[in-house]
């Protein structure tokens, strides 16, 4: 794990370890994404780590970025590894062997890890609910926190590219808050994940972008009409935007636009190694100067030395 003791605290606390500390090419030179080891390493240095969640048919919440575990399992042609997680029972998911010889991680286990590793600062997850999540998953996710409300202290953000999911889950959460004081005390941010129009309309990147599982969530963060559309869609009851990184964000006009937006909303920024986005301390520092609160990072080996 990279060392961050010399990084200014404001910048360090903005960094979000994407899928935990892992290798974007699935090399076992680092822990495997979305596993306990990945978050154990991430929380040694950073306060925030991002995860993707899905749900078994019997209501257990698991960490998984893809629809299934074929990419990360020991035997990619094994039946259970190729079946959508939301169609499997927890016993079947638990029996899948990953390439690091462990098994898929449950959200509760990762939250308990975050709790155990918290010291003067609380370790927190930034939780992405996948766009295809069924209604039962939202109910099971909520019940998990109703059964153990203190674990909400280890959640920083709930977010999704499916904006209806954000709205629906926030409504469910607020209803539960009427009965559970911890839901008020530890209330996470409810944030809209967005895809950049600037990136999507770049001819070179269009095909790659359209292949991603992001639903119809494109906005131009500089466009007041796009922002107003989201505000109306969410009835004004959301906390911010998690924006896709675009190059214009790093110039003066882009930073000024981010500052204006961050004066009203919590702003996060995510990039894509697949699209070759810059991922460095310099990039994160520049974004933070624009008022960005969360910056996703895959923590490449050249994180400290790479340019914008």
Protein Blocks (a to p, Z undefined) as FASTA:
>chain_A
ZZfklgcfklmmmpccehiaadfklpakbccehifklmmmmmmmmmbdcddddddfkopa
cddfblblklmmmblmbmklmpcfklpcfklmmmpccfkopacddfklmmmmmmmmpcfb
ccdddddddfklcfklmmmmmmmmmmmmmlmmmcfbdcdfblklmmmmmmmmmmmmmmmm
klmmmoccdddddddfklmmmmklmmmmmmpcebjabccfklmklmmmmmmmnnopafbd
cddddfklmmmklmmmmmmmmmmbccdddddfklopacdfklmmmmmmnopabdcdehia
klmmpcZZ
